[in-house]
Amino acid sequence: MHKVATPLLLKKERQDFIIKELNLHNKVLSSDLCSQLNVSEDTIRRDLNELAENGKLVKVHGGALSVSYSGNSSEDVIYAREQKLTIARKAVSLIQDGMLILTSGGTTLREVIKLLPKDLNATFCTVSLMTAEELLKHPNIEVIFIGGKLSKDAKICVGGDSILKLGEMSFDLCMIGTNGIDARFGVTDSDLEVVQVKKAMLRASKKLVVLSISEKLNTVCRGGICKPNEIDYLITELDEHAKELESYHQAGIKLL
């Protein structure tokens, strides 16, 4: 990520920064935190261990995951839930009977699924195990799970088998959450395996819908998924005419 914190922060300030990055991007890498906070690996390791012991994050190899992204979907741990509900309401307006829709994972997409009309008849395909479980609760939706190697960190299917299966299908809409979105660089992610799967999802779909809370706007991660001109719709909680979205409008992206 390109955002850099002020150097030599106090422990509480460092840990607040770590939690903020987790809330926005679901995952943090220890190496990135060392650079952003200008501290040693030992300092970051101690911070992550302390936060994990207090239930603030889930520590994994090389970094940490947010509590909500690691599988706890209770409302009290979903960051910016009201904003995500607004996004979900807008996203549902794009979904029609008979569609074949491809989705990734994440808390925003779970809110979309919860708001789907009970009489909707559509087919959803997903690479996310948690998304598939949420979709199975709907009375009329047919659910296809791509399968393949499951990433323990991202909680989605990755690898060659998943990419091959996606290449054999064609979808009306692809709805994805994002870790980074920028009007110049497009959609990005810090997990390079996730980048490859999401690229395959885009290739298999007629239209791309990106869901993002406004706090993620103008952030860039290390791996590029698509350019701005490949995005058909960008949905945030903001009004489509908000000044924060002007550069995205100029990039030719339809805003909801």
C-alpha positions in Angstrom: 0.0 0.0 0.0 1.2 3.5 -0.7 -0.1 5.2 2.4 2.8 5.8 4.9 2.3 6.5 8.6 4.3 9.0 10.6 7.6 7.5 11.8 8.4 6.8 15.5 4.8 6.4 16.6 4.0 5.3 20.2 2.8 1.7 20.6 -0.9 2.6 20.8 -0.6 4.7 17.7 1.2 1.9 15.8 -1.4 -0.6 16.8 -4.2 1.7 15.9 -2.6 2.1 12.5 -2.4 -1.7 12.1 -6.1 -2.2 13.0 -7.0 0.6 10.6 -5.1 -1.0 7.7 -6.8 -4.4 8.6 -10.2 -2.8 8.6 -9.6 -1.4 5.1 -7.7 -4.1 3.4 -8.6 -7.3 5.4 -4.9 -8.4 5.5 -1.6 -6.8 6.4 1.9 -8.0 5.7 4.6 -7.6 8.3 7.1 -6.4 5.7 4.8 -3.6 4.6 4.1 -2.6 8.2 7.8 -2.3 8.9 8.2 0.1 6.0 5.1 2.1 6.7 5.8 2.5 10.4 9.6 2.7 10.1 10.2 0.1 12.8 11.9 -3.3 13.1 10.4 -6.7 12.4 10.6 -7.5 16.1 8.5 -4.5 17.0 5.8 -5.5 14.4 5.9 -9.1 15.6 5.3 -7.9 19.2 2.5 -5.6 18.2 0.8 -8.4 16.2 1.2 -10.9 19.0 -0.3 -8.5 21.5 -3.2 -7.6 19.2 -3.9 -11.3 18.5 -3.9 -12.1 22.2 -6.5 -9.4 22.8 -8.7 -10.7 20.0 -8.2 -7.7 17.7 -6.8 -9.7 14.7 -5.8 -13.2 13.6 -2.1 -13.7 13.2 -0.9 -15.7 10.1 2.4 -16.4 8.6 3.9 -13.1 7.4 1.2 -10.9 8.7 -2.4 -10.8 10.0 -6.0 -11.0 9.0 -9.0 -8.9 10.3 -11.3 -10.8 12.6 -14.3 -10.4 10.3 -12.4 -11.5 7.2 -11.2 -14.6 9.0 -14.7 -16.0 9.3 -16.5 -14.2 12.1 -19.4 -12.5 10.5 -21.2 -11.1 13.6 -22.4 -7.6 13.0 -20.3 -6.1 15.8 -17.0 -6.9 14.1 -17.9 -5.8 10.6 -16.0 -2.6 9.8 -18.1 0.2 8.3 -21.2 -2.0 8.2 -23.6 0.9 7.5 -21.5 2.0 4.5 -21.4 -1.6 3.2 -25.2 -1.9 3.6 -25.6 1.2 1.4 -23.3 -0.4 -1.2 -25.2 -3.7 -1.0 -28.5 -2.0 -1.7 -27.1 -0.4 -4.8 -25.5 -3.7 -6.0 -28.8 -5.6 -5.7 -30.3 -3.2 -8.2 -28.0 -4.7 -10.9 -29.1 -8.3 -10.3 -32.0 -9.7 -12.4 -33.8 -13.0 -12.7 -32.0 -15.5 -14.9 -28.5 -14.0 -14.5 -25.3 -16.0 -14.1 -23.3 -14.0 -11.6 -19.7 -14.6 -10.4 -18.5 -13.3 -7.0 -15.5 -13.2 -4.8 -15.6 -13.1 -1.0 -15.7 -10.5 1.7 -18.1 -8.8 4.1 -19.6 -6.4 1.6 -20.6 -9.3 -0.7 -22.2 -11.1 2.3 -24.3 -8.0 2.9 -25.4 -8.1 -0.8 -26.5 -11.7 -0.5 -28.5 -11.0 2.6 -30.5 -8.3 0.7 -31.3 -10.4 -2.4 -35.1 -10.7 -2.9 -36.5 -14.0 -1.7 -38.2 -14.5 -5.1 -35.0 -13.9 -7.1 -34.2 -16.8 -9.5 -30.6 -16.6 -10.5 -27.4 -18.6 -10.5 -24.4 -17.5 -8.4 -20.9 -18.9 -8.9 -18.2 -18.1 -6.3 -14.6 -18.8 -5.4 -15.3 -18.0 -1.8 -16.4 -20.8 0.6 -18.0 -18.3 3.0 -19.9 -16.6 0.2 -21.2 -20.0 -1.0 -22.4 -20.8 2.5 -24.3 -17.5 2.7 -25.8 -18.1 -0.8 -27.1 -21.5 0.3 -29.4 -19.8 2.7 -31.4 -18.2 -0.2 -34.5 -20.2 -1.2 -34.3 -19.9 -5.0 -30.7 -19.3 -5.9 -28.6 -22.0 -7.5 -25.1 -22.0 -6.2 -21.9 -23.2 -8.0 -18.7 -23.4 -6.0 -15.6 -23.3 -8.2 -13.5 -25.4 -5.9 -9.8 -26.0 -6.0 -7.0 -25.1 -3.6 -8.3 -22.9 -0.7 -6.1 -20.1 0.4 -6.0 -20.1 4.2 -5.4 -16.3 4.3 -7.8 -15.1 1.6 -10.5 -17.8 2.2 -11.0 -18.2 -1.6 -10.0 -20.8 -4.2 -6.7 -20.0 -5.9 -4.3 -21.8 -8.2 -4.4 -23.4 -11.7 -7.5 -25.6 -11.2 -9.7 -22.7 -10.2 -8.4 -20.5 -13.1 -9.0 -23.4 -15.5 -12.6 -23.9 -14.4 -13.3 -20.1 -14.6 -11.9 -20.1 -18.2 -14.6 -22.6 -19.2 -17.5 -20.4 -18.2 -19.2 -17.1 -19.1 -20.9 -14.8 -16.7 -23.3 -11.9 -17.0 -21.8 -10.0 -14.0 -18.7 -10.3 -11.9 -18.9 -8.7 -8.5 -15.8 -8.3 -6.5 -14.6 -6.5 -3.4 -11.3 -4.9 -3.5 -8.3 -4.2 -1.3 -7.1 -1.2 -3.4 -8.9 1.0 -6.0 -7.4 4.0 -7.8 -8.6 6.1 -10.8 -5.1 5.7 -12.4 -4.1 2.2 -11.5 -7.4 0.4 -11.2 -8.1 -2.5 -8.9 -5.2 -4.0 -6.9 -4.5 -6.6 -4.2 -1.6 -7.5 -1.9 -2.1 -11.3 -2.4 -0.6 -12.3 -5.7 -2.5 -15.6 -5.8 -5.8 -13.7 -5.4 -4.7 -11.3 -8.2 -4.4 -14.2 -10.6 -7.8 -15.7 -9.7 -9.5 -12.3 -9.9 -7.9 -11.7 -13.3 -9.4 -15.0 -14.5 -12.8 -13.9 -13.0 -12.7 -10.8 -15.1 -11.8 -12.6 -18.3 -14.8 -14.9 -17.8 -17.3 -12.1 -17.3 -19.2 -9.6 -19.6 -19.3 -6.9 -17.0 -17.3 -6.0 -13.9 -18.8 -4.5 -10.7 -16.4 -3.3 -8.1 -17.6 -2.8 -4.5 -15.6 -0.5 -2.3 -16.1 1.7 0.8 -14.9 5.2 0.1 -12.0 4.9 2.6 -10.3 2.5 0.1 -10.4 5.0 -2.7 -7.0 6.1 -4.0 -5.1 3.2 -2.4 -2.8 0.9 -4.4 -1.6 -2.6 -3.5 1.3 -4.4 -5.0 -0.6 -6.6 -7.5 -2.6 -5.2 -10.4 -5.9 -6.9 -11.2 -7.4 -4.6 -13.9 -7.1 -1.1 -15.3 -9.8 1.6 -14.7 -11.2 1.2 -18.3 -12.0 -2.5 -17.5 -14.4 -1.5 -14.6 -18.0 -1.2 -15.7 -19.5 -0.1 -12.4 -17.9 1.2 -9.2 -20.2 1.1 -6.2 -19.4 3.1 -3.0 -21.6 4.4 -0.2 -21.2 7.9 -1.7 -23.5 9.8 -4.0 -22.4 9.3 -7.5 -21.7 13.0 -7.9 -19.5 13.3 -4.8 -16.3 15.2 -5.4 -14.3 12.2 -4.1 -15.4 10.2 -7.1 -14.6 12.9 -9.8 -11.4 11.2 -11.0 -13.2 7.9 -11.3 -16.0 9.6 -13.4 -13.2 11.1 -15.6 -11.7 7.6 -16.0 -15.0 6.6 -17.7 -16.3 4.4 -14.9 -20.0 4.3 -14.3 -20.7 5.2 -10.6 -23.5 4.0 -8.4 
